Amino acid sequence: MSATETVRAPVFDRQGEPTDDVRVEKAMQAFVKDFGLVAALNMEACVHCGMCAEACHFFEATGEPRYTPIWKIEPFKKAYKREYGPFAPVYRMFNLKSKVNARELENWQELLFDSCSLCGRCSLICPMGIDIEGLIQQARHGMAAAGLVPQEIRAAAERQSEAGMFPAAQLARLAAERGVAIPVDRERAAVLCTLSQSELDDYPDSVVAMAKVMNHLGADWTYRSDGYESSNYGMLAGDLALQKEASLKLIQAAIACGAQSLVLPECGHGYSALRWMGADLFGKPLPFHVLHISEFLAAEVQGGRLTLNKIGKSATFHDPCQVSRLGGAIEAPRVVLDALGVELREMFPTKGTNWCCGGGGGVQDIGRAQPLRHKVFHMKMKQIDETEAELPVTSCTGCRRTFEEGSAHFKWGKSMNSLLELVADNLGEAA
């Protein structure tokens, strides 16, 4: 090999040192746990129409057949057909579906993680009603059990589990510098607010904005050191144990202070993890309401408790996939934007069918996925440019990170605005 040649890194990461046979066995055990009536119906229902391909931003941006959503669950589907489905003996006898092997799982890491943001657009478009996004999440469980998760996501999930260090000093410094009260560890509070460490590191203005809005409303609120981290990297990694651990910290903190509402910041996957999966992991209905900050703001506007000064500019809203399409909180941010007096210029497509920014589901954290993210982000640039709106706005810090990276790469010259920060900067007279 010449001095100018470089060794190409493998396209997959591994955790631990188990043999290939052990990795496959662990993946199969995890797959089988997820096989149930719903998963079975989903996998049996596919008619191979190809509509999910046209719904996927990774396929649309590249034209690569391997990025077709239903193809991304092929190892999961093979395991079902061969080991669990009604005709499993026939599949095994005639080898109609070969046994999943370690190389196949390794090669599928890119499809299940690097090129899937769990945006749910494929599930929405599927004419057979197959929850492809849900199946990909389940397939990630097997990859986590096999120790085949992109290292950046795995490391983030482990840090979140091991750290447990409440950022008291950072919050105190922000409170002093910005002149805003940030209550911590109140024994009783009607509203438990949460934040993410990445938000505190990258977008401290959003943390200040949350405090300004809550104080302006005279809300009975607090942060809690025993449960504050809104992000859930265990969910993104496919590690159910770590996902449950992260969710239970928030749930138990809310119960401890008697909160009636738990408000999540501008965090897409954090909303999805707690709002729609939290009760299942807790084992019973949650004794409080879970609200994304956009839902909280909309309720305060509609209740007449929050009035806002008019901005007088045009804006377009990027719907975060986990909050809008999968979470159903589509109209809430539009209620807030209307209260801000903006001229809303919708993208096409918009709302539940809007294109993903390309960085969700952990994709933003995977270094090797950057070139693919840029291809997808170009679609978002085109969408926003076509509106000719002055202010691009969203309610997800993950989306903001993706926009910052994409804008810098393409020298686009536009930045993404936070809905929460716009509200905090334009508070009207207190009710």
N, C-alpha and C positions, 0 to 999 in steps of 0.2 A: 504494500500500500504506500503510495507516495505521501510526501509531507503535506501536500495541499488537500488531501482527501480527509474527510471526517467520518467518524462512525455515526451512523444515524441512530438516534435513540429509539427504543421500542415505542410503539404507539399505545402501550398499556402500562399501567402501574400494578405492582403487587404489594400486598401487606403480609408479613409473616413468611415462614419457610415451609409450609406444608407441601407434600407431593402433589403432582397434578391430579392423581386419583382422589386424594383427600379433598382438593378444591372442588372437583366435580361433584363428589358425594355431598359436600356441604351445600353446594348450590342446589342440587336436586332436592335435598331435604327442605330447604327454604321454599323452593318452588311448590312442592307438594303441600306445604302448610297454607299456601295462598290459593291452591286449587279448591274452588267451591262452586256452588251453583252459578253465581254471577259470572265468575271467571270462565267457567265452562261454556255458558251461553254466549259470552262474548267471543270466545275463540271458535266456537262452532258456527257463529253467525256470519263470519266474513265471506263475502261473495267475490272478493278480489276485483272490485270495480275500479280501484285506483283513485277514487275521489280524495282519499286522505292524503295522497301525494301532493295534489294541488292545494291542499290546505296547509301544508307544512312549509314554513319559511326557509328551512334548510334545503329542501328539495327545490323550491322555486328559485332560490338564489344560485343554486349550483347545477340543477338538472341531473344530479347523480341519483340513479335508481336506488342505491343502497340507503338513501335517506328517506325512502318511503316509510311513513310511520308504522304500518303494520309489519313491515320487514324487520323493524327494530326489536320486535318481541319474538323472533323466530326461535331462539333457543328455549324460551319459555313455552312457546307453542309446541315445539318438538317434544319437550319433556312431558307435556300434557297428553299429546296424541299417543306417545309411546308407552307412558307409564300409568296414566290415570283415566284417559278417556274411555268411552263405552266400547271402542273397537281396539283398545290397546293390545290385546293378544294378537290380533290380525296384523297390526303395525309391526309388532315385534317379530312375528313369524316370517313375514315377507320382507322385513326390513324397509317398510315403506317410509319410515322416519328413522334415520340413523341415530344412534345414541349420541347425546351431547358430549363433546370432549373439551379438554382444557384449552386447546388452541382456539376453538370456536368461541368459548367464553371470553378469552383475551381479546380476540378480534372484535367482539361485540361491545367491548367497553366504550369504544368511540361512539357507537350508535346509541347506546343507552344513556351516555353522559355528555360527551362533547357535542353531539348534534341533536340533543333533545332538551328543550327548556321547560318541558312539562307544561306547555302553555294551554293545552286542551283544545286547540282549534281543530285538530283531527277528530276528536271525540264529538265536537259540535257538528262537524260537517258530515260525518259518517251516516249514510242513508239507512244503515242497519242498526244504528244506535249503539255501536260498540264503543265502550269507554277505553279507547286505545291508550290515552294518557294514564288512566288508572292501571292498565296492564303493564305499562312501562315502569310505573312506580313499583309494582309488585315484582317485576323482573329485577329491579335494582336491589330488592331484598336478597335475592339469590347471589347477586354479585358481591354484596357486602359480606354475606356469609362465607363466600369463597375467597375473600380478601383481594378483590379485583376492582377497587374503587379508585378513581383518579386521586392522586396523593394530596392535592390541594384541598379537596372536599373532605377527605378522610381526616387530614390534620386539623382542619377547622372544626369538625365535629368533636374530635378528641380534646381540643383546646377548650371548647365550650363546656365540655363535661368536667374537665380537670380544673379549670381556672376558678370559677365561683367567686371571683374577687370583685366585689361591688365597686364601681368607679367613684367612690365618695369624694376623693380629692379633685377629680376632674369636674364633678358637678358643683362642688363648693367654689372652685375657681371661676367657673362660668357664671355662677350666681353673683359672685363679687364683681367680676369684670363687667357684666351686663346689667347689674342692678336689678335682678329679678329673683324673687323668692322661689326656691325649689325645695319643697318639703320632702323629707326622707324618713322612712320608718315610723310614720304615724301609726299608733296602735289601731285606730279606727278611721276609716275613710270610705266615702261612698263610691269613689272612683279610684281604681288602681291604674296608673299609667305605666307603660313599659317603654323601653328603648333598646337599641342594639349597640354593642360596642363599636361596630363599624360606623354606625351613624354618628356616635360621639366622636370618633376619630376623623371621619371624612366630612360630616355635615353637622358640626356643633350648633349651627344656627337653627337647625330643626329642633334640637333639644330645647334651646332657648325659646323657640316659637311655641312649643307645646306648653311650657311654663307660662308664657305671656298670655296665651289664650285661656288656659285654665284659671289663672289668677284674675283675668279680666272678667270672666264669667262668675267669679266668686265660688268656684267649684270646691267641693270638699274632697281633695285629692291628695295623692302621695305616690312616691316611688318606694319600693321595698327592696332592701338588700337581699332578702331571701328569695326573691323572684322578680327579676327585672328584664332579663334578656329575651327580646321578642323573636330574634332569628332562631331558626331550628335547622342546623346543619345535619343533625341526625336523620331528618326526613330526606334531605337532599342526597345523603350518602346511602340511603336505603337501610340504615341501621335502626330497627324498630326500638331496641332497648335505649339507645341514646335519644331517639325522638321522644319516647315516653318520658325519659328523665327530664328533658328540657321542658316539656309541656307541664309535667306535674309540679315543677318549681313555681310556675306562674299560677297554676290552679290553686295550689296550697297557700301561696302568698295572698291571693285574692280572698280565699276563705278565712285566713287568719285575721285579716283586717276588716272583714265583713263587707267587702266591696259589693255594690250592686251592679257595677259595670267594670269591665277590664278593657281599657282602651289601648289598642296597638298603634304604633307609630306608622310612618310611611314605609312599611315592610311587607312586600307581597307574600313571600312564602311563609313568613311568620303568621300572617292572617290565615292562610290556608291551613297551616298545621294546627292552630288552636281553635279557630272558628268551626272547622268542619271535621277535624280528626280528634280534637281534645277530649270530647265526651266519650268516644270509643275507648281511648287509652285510659281514661279515668274510671271507666266502668259503669257510669251512670250520668244522667243529665247534669250539666254544670249549674251550680246554684247562683249564677250571675250571668249578665249579658256580655258577650264578646263583641266589641265594635272596632272596626277600622277607624282611624282618625277622620277619614272623609265622611263616614257614616255619622260619627259623633258631631262633626261640624254641621252637617246637613240638618240633623235633628235640632240643633240649637238655633239654626237659622229659621227653620220652619216653625219652631216654637216661639219665635219672637224674642228669644233671649240673646241672640247674637246679631248685631247690626254691623255692616261693613261699609267702609268708604268706597266710592266708585273709582275704579282704575282708569276706565275710559280708553282701553286698548282692545285690539283684537287678540284672540287666543285660540289655540287648538289644544285638545286634551288627549294625551296618550294614555289609553286604558291599560293599567297593569294586568297581566293575564290572570294572576292568582286572585286578585281583588275583584276585577270586573267580570271576565268571562267565567271563571270557575267559582268566584265568590258571590256573584250576583249584585255587587254594589256598583251598579252602572250609573244610576241616576244621581246618586249622592254627590259626587264631585261636581256635577253639572248644576245642581241646586246651589252649591257654594259659589261656583263661577258666575252664576246669574246674580247672586247677591253682591258680587264684586263689580257688577256692571260691565262685564266684558262682552264683546261681540264674539260669540263662540262660532268658530269655523271648523266644522267636523271634517276629519280625514275621511278618505274612502279607501277601503271599508273602515267602519268605525264601531264603537261600542263593543258588543260581544264578539264581533268578527274582526276586530282590529288586528293588524299584524303585530306579533311580539317584537320586542326590541332586539331579541337574539341572545340575551345574557342571563335569562332566568334559569331556574332549575339547577343552579350551580355552574352553568356554562361560563359565566363571567369570571369565575375563580380559576378556571383551567387554562394554564398558560399556553399549552399547545393548540388550544381551540381558537386562539386569537384570529388567525387568518379567516377561519370560517365565520366567526362573529362579525368581522368586517364586511364580508359579502352580504350577510343578512342585514346588517345595519344600514347598508346602502338603500335597502327597500324603505326603511323608516325615514331616511333623509328625503327620499322622493315624495313620500306621503306628506310629510310636513311642509316641504317646499311648495307643493301644489296648493296648499291652503292659503299661502301668503300671509299667514298669521304672524303678528308681532311677538307673541309670547307662547312658546311651547311649554305646556304644563303637564305634570304628572303627580302621582301620589305614592311613589315607590322609590326608595333610595337605591335599590338595586338597578332599576331602570336608569336612574340618574347617572350611576357609575358607568353603565354601558354607553349612555349618550356622551358622557365626557370623553371616554376612550375613543369612540367612533368619530366624534367631532374633531378631536385632535388629529386622528389618523388621516381624515379626509380634508383637514383644514377648512372645515365647514363654516366656522365663525358663529355658530349658534349654540346656545346653552339651554339646558332643560331647567325649568323653574319648579319649585316645590309648591304644591297647593297650600300646605300648612304654613309655609313661610309667607306666602302672599297674604294669607288671612291675618297672620300676626303683624304684618307691616301695614295693614289697612283696617285696624279695629276702629269701629265707630264708638259712639257714646255707650257707656255701660247701661244695660237695661235696668 
